[in-house]
């Protein structure tokens, strides 16, 4: 091994938390190097959050165009989708984002090294450069932001069928005639609805007893009803026994369902059945970094690994698989390095699935409250009771809130409905401030807005 180049800060992976750490350290005058295999700025900017939401929005436009007559706009002839133009719109956004990231590395002074890194000693990384050659770097402080990748279920014939993951699905320039989605989680449902709205026939196969297995049953039931109403075939409690054919040509899946064995004939398969951490084969054992039983990097509540002066950020450390969680991981480490005492314990992390309408949630769900033995009062409000929906026809879904049984603390909030992410942020803010629920119940909220529904929702909270 050649003599390593010394840097003060060495970062493997340029995802949300990693790049923020790089720019912060470089601005502080510390010699900083970031090693990135492929995606400048991380998966969110290139192959996940933003690209998927870009194409989901294109699908929403197609859906609105098909239903334009409902709103008094007449379109002559059938509405069709040009997938090549959908893809190019997404690519334009990605390319602009990459250019901004490169500029930030240049202006902050952080060195971006494109290559594949593997640890060969504690805090020492050997990098096979993408353009040839190799470098060895050693850092005083090391940060791991290496993310996850899509899992391919161990179904006979599936690997040989070369299924799409979200990466390939977002690069299609054609419309699958029949897309079969393996998995009823966030990625699967978002992409299923988008391709149905583009014009594909879509079937979802979920092994669990319901879609979104971690959600409350009423939430899963409402989502299944809405997607079924759009013409998506949904099989739950269904096990795929084998796959034949090649995705992109013809595929045949044998599926065991509660009603018996079925054959599903399709054109394309999307594997959306979970994530696997990118921790294998990169020499973490050489670095003294331990993994947990699932292959995620073992960290404490300060995101410190088992190796001195080595931290892990984002999904690879088991943090919630959201860009905003990775960014908060960065803030926790940054503040602690400056003498703070922050941790991941008890932080309030919201989430949002960008179906149409979206699903958003913060805090405890009903199921979680029951598992933890937390007594709670529950109130619900159908979205059709929110006056804003009378103007937009976006009446699907509901709001649900959990309030402590013994006091007026807001414990959790869930919403399926238009602008759910924005309304959830209102409730999250109240929870962070420790406001009792009557403050939102009695607040003067602008009319007509979706957030206005919080008033009647909280008015439905049962008395103590």
C-alpha positions as CSV (number, residue, x, y, z in Angstrom):
1,X,0.0,0.0,0.0
2,X,1.3,3.4,-0.9
3,X,1.8,6.1,1.7
4,X,-1.7,7.6,2.4
5,X,-2.5,11.2,1.6
6,X,-3.5,12.9,4.9
7,X,-6.7,14.9,5.2
8,X,-8.4,16.3,8.2
9,X,-11.9,15.2,7.1
10,X,-12.6,12.1,5.0
11,X,-16.2,11.4,3.9
12,X,-17.3,8.3,2.1
13,X,-20.6,9.0,0.2
14,X,-22.0,12.4,-0.9
15,X,-25.6,12.0,0.3
16,X,-27.6,14.7,2.1
17,X,-25.8,14.5,5.4
18,X,-22.4,13.7,3.9
19,X,-22.3,16.6,1.5
20,X,-23.5,19.0,4.2
21,X,-20.7,17.8,6.4
22,X,-18.2,18.3,3.6
23,X,-19.3,21.8,2.8
24,X,-19.4,22.8,6.5
25,X,-15.9,21.4,7.2
26,X,-14.4,22.9,4.1
27,X,-15.8,26.3,4.8
28,X,-14.3,26.0,8.3
29,X,-10.9,25.8,6.7
30,X,-10.3,22.1,7.2
31,X,-8.9,20.0,4.4
32,X,-11.8,17.9,3.3
33,X,-12.1,15.0,0.8
34,X,-15.4,13.3,-0.3
35,X,-15.3,10.0,-2.1
36,X,-18.4,9.4,-4.2
37,X,-18.8,6.3,-6.5
38,X,-21.5,7.7,-8.9
39,X,-24.2,10.0,-7.6
40,X,-23.0,13.5,-7.0
41,X,-25.2,14.9,-4.3
42,X,-26.5,11.4,-3.3
43,X,-29.5,9.3,-4.3
44,X,-32.1,11.9,-3.4
45,X,-31.0,14.3,-6.0
46,X,-30.2,11.7,-8.7
47,X,-32.3,8.5,-8.5
48,X,-34.8,8.8,-5.6
49,X,-36.7,11.6,-3.9
50,X,-36.6,14.5,-6.3
51,X,-36.5,12.5,-9.6
52,X,-39.4,10.3,-8.5
53,X,-41.5,13.3,-7.4
54,X,-40.7,15.0,-10.7
55,X,-42.2,12.1,-12.6
56,X,-45.0,11.7,-10.2
57,X,-45.9,15.3,-10.9
58,X,-45.9,14.6,-14.7
59,X,-48.3,11.7,-13.9
60,X,-50.6,14.0,-12.0
61,X,-50.7,16.4,-14.9
62,X,-51.7,13.5,-17.2
63,X,-54.4,12.5,-14.7
64,X,-55.8,16.0,-14.5
65,X,-55.8,16.3,-18.3
66,X,-57.9,13.1,-18.5
67,X,-60.3,14.6,-16.0
68,X,-60.2,18.1,-17.3
69,X,-63.9,18.0,-18.3
70,X,-64.8,17.7,-14.6
71,X,-63.5,21.2,-14.2
72,X,-64.9,22.7,-17.4
73,X,-61.9,22.4,-19.6
74,X,-62.5,20.4,-22.8
75,X,-59.7,18.5,-24.4
76,X,-60.3,17.0,-27.9
77,X,-58.9,13.6,-28.6
78,X,-57.3,11.1,-26.2
79,X,-54.6,12.2,-23.7
80,X,-51.3,10.4,-24.2
81,X,-48.0,10.4,-22.5
82,X,-44.6,10.8,-24.2
83,X,-42.3,9.0,-21.7
84,X,-39.2,10.2,-23.4
85,X,-40.3,13.8,-22.7
86,X,-41.2,12.9,-19.1
87,X,-37.7,11.4,-18.7
88,X,-36.0,14.4,-20.2
89,X,-37.8,16.8,-17.9
90,X,-36.6,14.7,-15.0
91,X,-33.0,14.6,-16.4
92,X,-32.9,18.3,-16.9
93,X,-33.7,18.8,-13.2
94,X,-31.1,16.2,-12.1
95,X,-28.4,17.8,-14.4
96,X,-29.1,21.3,-13.0
97,X,-28.8,19.9,-9.5
98,X,-25.5,18.2,-10.2
99,X,-24.1,21.4,-11.6
100,X,-25.1,23.3,-8.4
101,X,-23.4,20.6,-6.3
102,X,-20.2,20.8,-8.2
103,X,-20.2,24.5,-7.9
104,X,-20.6,24.2,-4.1
105,X,-17.7,21.8,-3.8
106,X,-15.6,24.3,-5.7
107,X,-16.7,27.4,-3.8
108,X,-16.3,25.7,-0.3
109,X,-13.0,24.1,-1.1
110,X,-14.1,20.5,-0.5
111,X,-12.4,18.0,-2.8
112,X,-14.8,15.7,-4.6
113,X,-13.2,12.4,-5.7
114,X,-15.1,10.2,-8.0
115,X,-14.3,6.6,-7.3
116,X,-15.1,3.4,-5.3
117,X,-13.7,3.4,-1.8
118,X,-12.7,0.5,0.4
119,X,-11.1,0.6,3.9
120,X,-7.7,-0.9,4.1
121,X,-6.9,0.2,7.7
122,X,-8.5,2.3,10.4
123,X,-9.6,5.7,8.9
124,X,-7.7,4.8,5.7
125,X,-9.5,4.4,2.4
126,X,-8.2,3.1,-0.9
127,X,-10.1,4.6,-3.8
128,X,-10.3,3.1,-7.3
129,X,-10.8,6.2,-9.4
130,X,-13.5,6.2,-12.0
131,X,-11.1,7.6,-14.6
132,X,-8.4,5.1,-13.8
133,X,-5.7,4.8,-11.1
134,X,-6.0,4.8,-7.4
135,X,-5.5,6.9,-4.3
136,X,-5.1,6.1,-0.6
137,X,-6.4,8.7,1.8
138,X,-6.3,8.8,5.6
139,X,-8.5,11.1,7.6
140,X,-8.3,12.5,11.2
141,X,-12.1,12.3,11.2
142,X,-14.1,9.9,9.0
143,X,-17.8,10.1,8.1
144,X,-19.8,7.3,6.4
145,X,-22.8,8.3,4.3
146,X,-23.1,5.2,2.1
147,X,-26.9,4.7,1.9
148,X,-28.9,1.7,0.8
149,X,-30.0,-0.1,-2.3
150,X,-33.2,-1.8,-3.4
151,X,-33.6,-5.4,-2.2
152,X,-34.4,-8.1,-4.8
153,X,-36.6,-10.7,-3.1
154,X,-35.3,-14.3,-3.3
155,X,-38.0,-15.6,-5.6
156,X,-37.1,-18.3,-8.1
157,X,-36.5,-16.7,-11.5
158,X,-36.8,-13.1,-10.3
159,X,-33.1,-12.3,-10.6
160,X,-32.9,-13.8,-14.0
161,X,-35.9,-11.7,-15.1
162,X,-33.8,-8.6,-14.5
163,X,-36.5,-6.6,-12.7
164,X,-36.5,-2.8,-12.6
165,X,-35.7,-1.0,-9.4
166,X,-36.7,2.6,-8.8
167,X,-33.5,3.6,-10.6
168,X,-34.4,1.9,-13.9
169,X,-38.1,2.7,-13.6
170,X,-37.2,6.4,-13.6
171,X,-35.2,6.0,-16.8
172,X,-37.9,4.3,-18.9
173,X,-38.6,6.0,-22.2
174,X,-41.5,3.7,-22.9
175,X,-44.8,2.9,-21.2
176,X,-45.0,-0.6,-19.8
177,X,-48.2,-2.3,-21.0
178,X,-48.5,-4.1,-17.7
179,X,-46.2,-3.2,-14.8
180,X,-46.1,-5.7,-11.9
181,X,-44.9,-4.1,-8.7
182,X,-43.5,-6.3,-6.0
183,X,-44.0,-4.5,-2.7
184,X,-46.7,-2.3,-1.2
185,X,-44.5,0.2,0.5
186,X,-43.8,3.9,-0.3
187,X,-41.7,3.4,-3.4
188,X,-44.0,0.7,-4.8
189,X,-47.2,2.7,-4.3
190,X,-45.8,6.0,-5.6
191,X,-44.5,4.4,-8.8
192,X,-47.6,2.2,-9.2
193,X,-49.9,5.2,-9.2
194,X,-47.7,7.2,-11.4
195,X,-47.4,4.5,-14.1
196,X,-51.2,3.8,-13.9
197,X,-51.7,7.5,-14.6
198,X,-49.3,7.5,-17.5
199,X,-51.5,4.8,-19.0
200,X,-50.0,1.4,-17.9
201,X,-52.0,-1.5,-16.5
202,X,-50.6,-2.0,-12.9
203,X,-50.7,-4.9,-10.4
204,X,-49.3,-4.6,-6.9
205,X,-48.2,-7.8,-5.1
206,X,-47.7,-7.4,-1.3
207,X,-46.7,-10.2,1.0
208,X,-48.1,-8.6,4.1
209,X,-51.7,-8.6,5.2
210,X,-52.1,-5.0,4.1
211,X,-50.4,-2.3,2.1
212,X,-47.8,-0.3,4.1
213,X,-47.5,-2.9,6.8
214,X,-46.4,-0.4,9.4
215,X,-49.4,1.8,9.1
216,X,-52.7,1.6,11.0
217,X,-55.2,-0.6,9.2
218,X,-57.6,2.3,8.5
219,X,-54.8,4.2,6.7
220,X,-53.9,1.1,4.6
221,X,-57.5,0.4,3.8
222,X,-58.1,4.0,2.6
223,X,-55.0,3.9,0.5
224,X,-56.0,0.6,-1.1
225,X,-59.5,1.9,-1.8
226,X,-58.1,5.0,-3.6
227,X,-55.6,3.1,-5.7
228,X,-58.1,0.4,-6.6
229,X,-60.5,3.2,-7.7
230,X,-57.9,4.3,-10.2
231,X,-57.8,0.8,-11.7
232,X,-54.8,-0.7,-9.9
233,X,-55.1,-4.4,-9.1
234,X,-53.9,-5.1,-5.6
235,X,-53.0,-8.5,-4.1
236,X,-52.2,-8.6,-0.4
237,X,-51.1,-11.5,1.7
238,X,-49.7,-12.8,-1.6
239,X,-46.5,-14.8,-2.0
240,X,-44.8,-14.8,-5.4
241,X,-43.7,-18.4,-6.0
242,X,-41.8,-18.0,-9.2
243,X,-41.1,-15.7,-12.1
244,X,-40.6,-16.6,-15.8
245,X,-39.5,-14.3,-18.6
246,X,-37.6,-11.1,-18.9
247,X,-38.8,-7.7,-17.6
248,X,-39.3,-5.3,-20.5
249,X,-40.5,-8.1,-22.7
250,X,-42.9,-10.7,-21.2
251,X,-43.1,-11.9,-17.6
252,X,-45.2,-14.5,-15.9
253,X,-45.6,-14.7,-12.1
254,X,-47.1,-17.5,-10.1
255,X,-48.7,-16.0,-7.0
256,X,-50.2,-17.7,-4.0
257,X,-53.1,-15.7,-2.6
258,X,-55.7,-16.3,0.1
259,X,-58.1,-17.2,-2.7
260,X,-55.8,-19.6,-4.4
261,X,-52.9,-19.6,-6.9
262,X,-52.9,-17.1,-9.7
263,X,-50.9,-16.4,-12.8
264,X,-50.0,-12.8,-13.4
265,X,-48.9,-12.0,-17.0
266,X,-47.1,-8.7,-17.4
267,X,-44.5,-6.8,-19.4
268,X,-42.3,-5.3,-16.7
269,X,-41.5,-6.0,-13.0
270,X,-40.6,-3.4,-10.5
271,X,-38.9,-4.7,-7.3
272,X,-39.9,-2.4,-4.4
273,X,-39.7,-4.7,-1.5
274,X,-37.3,-3.0,0.9
275,X,-33.8,-1.7,1.2
276,X,-30.3,-3.2,1.9
277,X,-27.5,-1.1,3.4
278,X,-24.4,-0.5,1.3
279,X,-22.1,-1.9,3.9
280,X,-20.8,-5.1,2.4
281,X,-17.4,-5.4,0.7
282,X,-16.0,-2.0,1.6
283,X,-13.6,-3.1,4.4
284,X,-15.6,-1.8,7.4
285,X,-14.0,-4.6,9.5
286,X,-10.6,-3.2,8.6
287,X,-11.8,0.1,9.9
288,X,-13.1,-1.3,13.2
289,X,-16.6,-0.4,12.3
290,X,-19.2,-3.0,13.5
291,X,-22.5,-3.8,11.9
292,X,-25.8,-4.8,13.5
293,X,-27.7,-8.0,12.7
294,X,-29.3,-6.4,9.7
295,X,-26.1,-5.1,8.2
296,X,-26.5,-1.5,9.2
297,X,-23.6,0.4,10.9
298,X,-23.8,0.2,14.6
299,X,-24.0,3.7,16.2
300,X,-24.9,5.3,19.5
301,X,-27.4,8.1,19.9
302,X,-24.7,10.6,18.9
303,X,-24.1,8.6,15.6
304,X,-20.6,7.5,16.7
305,X,-19.6,4.1,15.4
306,X,-17.5,1.5,17.2
307,X,-14.3,3.0,15.7
308,X,-12.9,6.2,17.3
309,X,-13.5,9.4,15.3
310,X,-15.7,7.6,12.8
311,X,-19.4,8.6,12.4
312,X,-22.2,7.2,10.3
313,X,-24.9,9.4,8.7
314,X,-28.3,8.6,7.2
315,X,-29.8,5.3,6.1
316,X,-26.6,3.2,6.5
317,X,-26.7,3.9,10.3
318,X,-30.3,2.8,10.6
319,X,-31.7,6.4,10.7
320,X,-35.2,6.8,9.1
321,X,-34.8,6.5,5.4
322,X,-35.6,10.1,4.6
323,X,-33.4,12.9,3.3
324,X,-34.6,15.2,6.1
325,X,-33.4,12.6,8.7
326,X,-30.0,12.5,7.1
327,X,-29.7,16.2,7.2
328,X,-30.6,16.2,10.9
329,X,-27.9,13.5,11.4
330,X,-25.4,16.0,10.0
331,X,-26.7,18.8,12.4
332,X,-26.4,16.5,15.4
333,X,-22.8,15.6,14.6
334,X,-21.9,19.1,13.7
335,X,-23.3,20.5,16.9
336,X,-21.7,17.8,19.1
337,X,-18.3,18.5,17.5
338,X,-18.7,22.1,18.5
339,X,-19.3,21.1,22.1
340,X,-23.0,20.3,22.0
341,X,-24.9,17.4,23.4
342,X,-27.5,16.4,20.8
343,X,-28.8,12.9,20.1
344,X,-31.1,11.0,17.9
345,X,-33.2,10.0,20.9
346,X,-36.8,11.2,20.9
347,X,-36.5,13.4,17.8
348,X,-39.7,14.0,16.0
349,X,-39.2,12.9,12.4
350,X,-42.2,13.3,10.0
351,X,-42.7,11.4,6.8
352,X,-44.7,11.9,3.6
353,X,-45.6,9.5,0.8
354,X,-46.2,11.4,-2.4
355,X,-49.1,9.5,-3.8
356,X,-52.1,11.7,-4.9
357,X,-53.4,12.4,-2.4
358,X,-50.3,12.1,-0.2
359,X,-50.0,10.3,3.1
360,X,-48.2,12.2,5.9
361,X,-47.6,11.3,9.6
362,X,-45.7,12.6,12.6
363,X,-45.5,11.2,16.1
364,X,-47.3,8.1,17.4
365,X,-49.8,6.0,15.3
366,X,-52.7,4.2,17.0
367,X,-50.9,0.9,16.6
368,X,-47.7,2.3,18.1
369,X,-49.6,3.8,21.1
370,X,-51.2,0.4,21.8
371,X,-47.9,-1.4,21.6
372,X,-46.2,1.0,23.9
373,X,-49.2,1.0,26.4
374,X,-49.8,4.7,25.8
375,X,-53.4,5.7,26.6
376,X,-54.7,8.1,24.0
377,X,-57.8,9.8,22.7
378,X,-58.4,9.5,19.0
379,X,-60.3,11.9,16.7
380,X,-60.9,11.7,13.0
381,X,-62.2,14.0,10.3
382,X,-63.0,13.0,6.7
383,X,-61.4,15.3,4.1
384,X,-64.8,16.0,2.6
385,X,-65.6,17.9,5.8
386,X,-62.7,20.3,5.1
387,X,-64.3,23.3,3.3
388,X,-61.3,23.7,1.0
389,X,-62.1,20.4,-0.7
390,X,-65.5,21.7,-2.0
391,X,-63.5,24.0,-4.2
392,X,-61.0,21.5,-5.5
393,X,-62.9,18.2,-5.4
394,X,-60.0,16.6,-3.5
395,X,-62.3,14.9,-1.0
396,X,-60.5,11.6,-0.6
397,X,-58.9,10.6,2.7
398,X,-59.1,11.7,6.3
399,X,-57.2,13.4,9.2
400,X,-56.5,11.5,12.4
401,X,-55.0,12.8,15.7
402,X,-53.9,11.1,18.9
403,X,-54.1,13.2,22.1
404,X,-52.9,12.0,25.5
405,X,-55.7,10.5,27.7
406,X,-54.4,12.2,30.9
407,X,-53.6,15.7,29.5
408,X,-53.9,17.7,26.3
409,X,-50.6,16.8,24.6
410,X,-50.7,16.0,20.9
411,X,-49.1,12.5,20.5
412,X,-49.4,11.9,16.8
413,X,-51.1,13.0,13.6
414,X,-51.8,11.2,10.3
415,X,-53.4,12.6,7.2
416,X,-54.3,11.2,3.8
417,X,-55.4,14.1,1.8
418,X,-54.3,17.0,-0.5
419,X,-51.4,19.0,0.9
420,X,-50.9,16.4,3.8
421,X,-47.2,17.2,4.1
422,X,-47.9,20.9,4.6
423,X,-50.7,20.3,7.1
424,X,-48.6,17.8,9.1
425,X,-45.9,20.4,9.5
426,X,-48.4,22.6,11.3
427,X,-49.1,19.9,13.8
428,X,-45.4,19.0,14.1
429,X,-44.6,22.6,15.0
430,X,-47.3,22.6,17.7
431,X,-45.9,19.3,19.1
432,X,-42.3,20.7,19.1
433,X,-43.6,23.7,21.0
434,X,-45.5,21.6,23.5
435,X,-48.8,23.3,22.7
436,X,-51.9,21.6,24.1
437,X,-54.4,20.6,21.4
438,X,-57.0,23.4,22.2
439,X,-54.5,25.9,20.9
440,X,-54.9,24.4,17.4
441,X,-58.6,23.8,17.9
442,X,-59.2,27.4,18.6
443,X,-56.7,29.0,16.3
444,X,-57.8,31.4,13.6
445,X,-56.7,29.6,10.4
446,X,-57.0,31.2,7.0
447,X,-60.1,30.1,5.0
448,X,-60.4,28.2,2.8
449,X,-57.2,26.1,3.3
450,X,-56.6,22.4,4.0
451,X,-55.1,23.4,7.4
452,X,-58.4,24.9,8.3
453,X,-59.6,21.3,8.9
454,X,-57.5,21.1,12.1
455,X,-60.1,23.2,13.9
456,X,-63.0,20.7,13.4
457,X,-60.6,17.7,13.8
458,X,-59.4,18.8,17.2
459,X,-63.0,19.7,18.1
460,X,-63.7,16.0,17.7
461,X,-61.2,15.0,20.5
462,X,-63.2,13.1,23.2
463,X,-63.3,14.8,26.6
464,X,-61.0,13.5,29.3
